[in-house]
């Protein structure tokens, strides 16, 4: 009887192990996926820097849809959403309004299963790329979704600035603590020694000036776009063109707000028949203040002759959307390039008051730490009274 029981236990264990192995085996079966590559390489990508001395270029993001065997999927539709890093109120970035928002959303036709865009990444942190791949021809492959992560490091020069500012503030606090700790005897009618009163007055003035600078800089940032827009007089292409048998219309929001998406649509038709035209398109979003390209996409319209995308303009300056239509290689339809364009006025949003106060808190903390160190040093230098 014991033999049968032992045999039963062994059989049950083997069955359980077989089931577990089948689950592990299924989880390791290759599936369709999206491959992400960047140019420059990930370790060399830095976030956007306002008023940078060197010219900046957007990051090239290449998404390749492949099947389980690693072969590129043909005739695919790729939908991409780029989500910015989440908010961190204690360690804000240069564009706190952009944190935790959607940077881009685009639906692209990918005959070779590849989507390539150039996008300026405004802040440090972990970006999420939500990708959905579906077939243009029904039942050619199963649609699937994938989430990719892109972790952008902070510009090292920011850490150098932080160390320099912290050293200055600590030194000021250390000097203040040294003076207060070594205060002389009070004169008749004095609340505090003259050196201490001068120091406290200086610290009060510094705090007031810091608050004024923070608030003025916020107001300047809010008016940033309108000031530069009034200075822009560059002529741009019309938003609608009928040329060489083509009708091209660029439509969408003409007013945008930092932190929110802007809707944009391009419609391409045959001027004679009104049917969708299959041509090559290059779309650019250019910050006109410094003639800086923040978004670039080359592709083709969908089966309805449309290209639709939603984009956030994280910089508060005016932008220009520019589209150039060219013939596809080997196409029977040949024409000289046609351009359409549209200006977008961008409203800058000043950071909330609590973010400004957090910065002031850090400045004050550095001074306070330095002052505590100065007081401690003076306390240890003073001779302690002897006890009998």
Secondary structure, 3 states (H helix, E strand, C coil): CHHHHHHHHHHHHHHHHHHHHHHHHHHCCCCCEEEEEEECCHHHCECCCCCCCCCCCCEEEEEEEECCCCCECCCEEEEEEEECCCCCCCCCCCCHHHCCCEEEEEEEEECCCEEEEEECCCCCEEEEEEEEEEECCCCCCCCEEEEEEEEEECCHHHHHHHHHHHHHHHHHHHHHHHHHHCCCCCCCCCCCCHHHHHHHHHHHHHHHHHHHHHHHHHHHHHCHHHHHHHHCCCCCCCCEEEECCEEEEEEECCEEECCCEEEEEEEEEECCCCCECCCEEEEEEEECCCCEEEEEEEEECCCCCEEEEEEECCCCCCEEEEEEEECCCCCCCCCCCEEEEEEEEEECCCCCHHHHHHHHHHHHHHHHHHHHHHHHHHHHHCCCCCCC
